Amino acid sequence: MKIALISIGVIASFVLLAVVGAALNLITIPWLKFTRQIDTNRGIIEKTYTAENALVQYHWFKERFEAIKATENKIKIAKEAQVSFEASAGIRKDWTFEDKNEYARLSSVVLGLKSHYEDIVAEYNAKSRESDRAIFKDNLPLFFDLQPF
């Protein structure tokens, strides 16, 4: 009988220890999650606000800004070339095979430039929406609106 009581006491002690341990763990789990979030945020801030990262991000935005402006200019020049060719080639029904090929080439150039323009504007705008990058833009525009060419 004594052995049975001792056995029950030992089992009850283990159960009690397990319950207390689980309760303490449940109490500390939210604290551990909070601490982990603070550590994660600290790591992000330390990586984001380094001098090297600031320069890289600023240079990226400045280069893309200039690329967008240059592409807008290239589209205007290509469209002017296309319009100039149309004017110099005369009535379309009188065009030679070479005239039609040249017009198709000029149209492809315009189309390719427009496609490239949309891509770089979309990339610029997407990175502008990223809070860890947008802070490094200085006086560059927040977003670009696509120009109707």
C-alpha positions in Angstrom: 0.0 0.0 0.0 2.8 2.3 0.9 4.5 1.6 -2.4 1.2 2.4 -4.3 0.9 5.7 -2.5 4.5 6.6 -3.2 4.0 5.7 -6.8 0.9 7.8 -7.1 2.7 10.7 -5.4 5.6 10.4 -7.8 3.3 10.3 -10.8 1.2 13.3 -9.4 4.5 15.2 -8.9 5.5 14.6 -12.5 2.0 15.7 -13.7 2.1 18.8 -11.5 5.6 19.7 -12.8 4.4 19.2 -16.4 1.3 21.4 -15.8 3.4 24.1 -14.1 6.0 24.0 -16.9 3.4 24.2 -19.6 1.7 27.1 -17.8 5.0 29.0 -17.5 5.8 28.3 -21.1 2.4 29.6 -22.2 3.0 32.7 -20.2 6.4 33.3 -21.8 5.5 32.5 -25.4 3.9 36.0 -26.1 7.0 37.6 -24.6 9.3 35.6 -26.7 7.4 36.5 -29.9 7.5 40.2 -28.9 11.3 39.9 -28.3 11.8 38.2 -31.6 9.8 40.9 -33.4 11.9 43.6 -31.8 15.1 41.8 -32.8 13.8 41.4 -36.4 12.9 45.1 -36.6 16.3 46.1 -35.2 18.0 44.0 -37.8 16.0 45.6 -40.6 16.7 49.1 -39.4 20.4 48.4 -39.0 20.6 47.0 -42.6 18.5 49.7 -44.1 20.1 52.8 -42.6 23.7 52.0 -43.4 25.7 54.6 -45.4 26.4 52.1 -48.1 22.8 51.1 -48.5 21.7 54.8 -48.6 24.1 55.5 -51.4 23.1 52.4 -53.4 19.4 53.2 -53.1 19.9 56.9 -53.9 22.0 56.0 -57.0 19.5 53.5 -58.1 16.6 56.0 -58.0 18.8 58.7 -59.7 19.8 56.4 -62.5 16.3 55.2 -63.1 15.0 58.8 -63.1 17.5 59.7 -65.8 16.8 56.5 -67.8 13.0 57.3 -67.7 13.6 60.9 -68.9 16.0 59.6 -71.6 13.5 57.0 -72.8 10.8 59.6 -73.0 13.1 61.6 -75.2 13.9 58.6 -77.4 10.2 57.8 -77.9 9.6 61.4 -79.0 12.6 61.2 -81.4 11.5 57.8 -82.8 7.9 59.1 -83.3 9.2 62.2 -85.1 11.3 60.0 -87.4 8.2 57.9 -88.1 6.1 60.9 -88.9 8.9 62.4 -91.0 9.2 59.2 -93.0 5.5 59.1 -93.6 5.5 62.6 -94.8 8.5 62.1 -97.1 7.3 58.7 -98.5 4.0 60.1 -99.9 0.7 58.3 -100.2 0.9 54.9 -98.6 -0.6 53.0 -101.5 2.4 54.2 -103.6 5.0 52.9 -101.2 7.6 50.5 -102.4 8.5 47.3 -100.6 11.5 49.0 -99.0 9.3 51.9 -97.9 6.9 49.5 -96.1 9.9 47.7 -94.5 11.3 51.0 -93.3 8.0 52.1 -91.9 7.6 48.7 -90.1 11.1 49.1 -88.7 10.4 52.6 -87.4 7.1 51.3 -85.9 8.9 48.5 -84.2 11.5 50.9 -82.7 8.6 53.1 -81.3 6.8 50.0 -79.9 10.0 48.6 -78.3 10.8 52.0 -76.7 7.3 52.3 -75.3 7.4 48.8 -73.9 10.8 49.5 -72.3 9.5 52.8 -70.9 6.5 51.1 -69.3 8.8 48.5 -67.7 11.2 51.0 -66.2 8.4 53.3 -65.0 6.7 50.3 -63.4 9.9 49.3 -61.7 10.6 52.8 -60.4 7.0 53.1 -59.0 7.2 49.7 -57.4 10.4 50.5 -55.6 9.0 53.8 -54.6 6.2 52.0 -52.8 8.8 50.0 -50.7 9.2 52.0 -47.5 12.8 50.8 -47.0 13.8 52.3 -50.3 11.6 55.3 -50.9 13.3 57.3 -48.1 16.5 57.5 -50.2 15.0 59.3 -53.2 15.9 62.8 -52.1 14.1 65.3 -54.4 13.2 62.8 -57.1 9.5 62.3 -57.9 7.6 59.9 -55.8 6.0 58.3 -58.8 5.9 58.6 -62.6 2.7 58.8 -64.5 3.0 57.0 -67.9 3.0 59.6 -70.7 0.6 59.0 -73.5 2.8 58.7 -76.6 
